């Protein structure tokens, strides 16, 4: 009987997803998952703002204070580190 292979990758990495906080300025990605365990109170607010699964996001600016300025559609948002960690994206 063959052994199943064990992967050290986290499930999101195995699916080709990365956290928004890992992107560099100028990179574009598609929002795939809002991790409600990381930022439960923000998930609904982000959806009301228009940041939903399937949204295209471009990182405009990274600040030294760990915040991220992004563009989605015609809107710009400044996200704190915790929120940008909660957004799993597929880089284009």
C-alpha positions as CSV (number, residue, x, y, z in Angstrom):
1,X,0.0,0.0,0.0
2,X,1.4,3.4,-1.0
3,X,1.8,6.1,1.6
4,X,-0.1,9.3,1.1
5,X,2.3,12.2,0.5
6,X,2.4,14.8,3.3
7,X,2.6,18.5,2.4
8,X,4.1,21.1,4.7
9,X,2.3,23.8,2.8
10,X,-0.7,25.4,4.4
11,X,-4.0,24.7,2.6
12,X,-4.3,28.3,1.2
13,X,-0.7,28.0,-0.3
14,X,-1.5,24.6,-1.7
15,X,-4.5,26.2,-3.6
16,X,-2.2,28.9,-4.9
17,X,-3.5,31.6,-2.5
18,X,-1.5,34.1,-0.6
19,X,-2.4,36.7,2.0
20,X,-2.9,40.2,0.7
21,X,-0.3,41.4,3.2
22,X,2.4,39.4,1.3
23,X,1.9,41.3,-2.0
24,X,4.1,44.1,-3.2
25,X,3.1,47.5,-4.5
26,X,1.8,47.3,-8.0
27,X,0.7,43.7,-7.8
28,X,-2.9,42.7,-8.8
29,X,-4.8,39.8,-7.4
30,X,-8.3,38.4,-7.2
31,X,-9.9,38.2,-3.7
32,X,-10.8,34.5,-3.1
33,X,-11.4,34.1,0.7
34,X,-12.0,36.4,3.6
35,X,-10.7,34.5,6.7
36,X,-13.4,35.2,9.2
37,X,-11.4,33.6,12.0
38,X,-8.7,36.3,11.6
39,X,-11.0,39.3,11.3
40,X,-14.5,38.2,12.1
41,X,-15.9,41.7,12.7
42,X,-14.4,43.0,9.5
43,X,-15.8,40.4,7.1
44,X,-19.3,41.9,6.9
45,X,-17.9,45.5,6.7
46,X,-15.6,44.6,3.9
47,X,-18.5,43.1,1.9
48,X,-20.5,46.3,2.5
49,X,-17.6,48.3,1.1
50,X,-17.6,46.1,-2.0
51,X,-14.6,43.9,-1.2
52,X,-16.1,40.5,-1.9
53,X,-14.8,37.2,-3.2
54,X,-14.0,37.7,-6.9
55,X,-13.1,41.4,-6.5
56,X,-9.9,42.5,-8.3
57,X,-7.5,44.2,-6.0
58,X,-4.4,46.2,-6.8
59,X,-1.9,47.1,-4.1
60,X,-1.1,50.8,-4.5
61,X,1.1,51.5,-1.5
62,X,2.7,49.8,1.5
63,X,3.4,51.9,4.6
64,X,6.1,51.4,7.3
65,X,3.3,51.0,9.8
66,X,2.1,47.8,8.1
67,X,-1.0,49.3,6.5
68,X,-1.8,48.6,2.9
69,X,-3.5,51.0,0.4
70,X,-5.4,49.1,-2.3
71,X,-7.7,49.9,-5.2
72,X,-10.7,47.8,-6.1
73,X,-12.9,49.1,-8.9
74,X,-13.0,52.9,-8.6
75,X,-12.5,52.9,-4.8
76,X,-9.3,53.1,-2.7
77,X,-9.0,51.5,0.8
78,X,-6.4,51.6,3.5
79,X,-6.3,48.3,5.4
80,X,-4.5,47.6,8.7
81,X,-2.2,44.6,9.0
82,X,-4.8,42.3,10.6
83,X,-7.3,42.9,7.8
84,X,-4.7,42.5,5.0
85,X,-3.7,39.2,6.7
86,X,-7.3,38.0,6.6
87,X,-7.7,38.4,2.8
88,X,-6.5,35.4,0.7
89,X,-5.9,36.3,-2.9
90,X,-4.8,34.7,-6.1
91,X,-2.0,36.7,-7.7
92,X,-2.5,37.5,-11.4
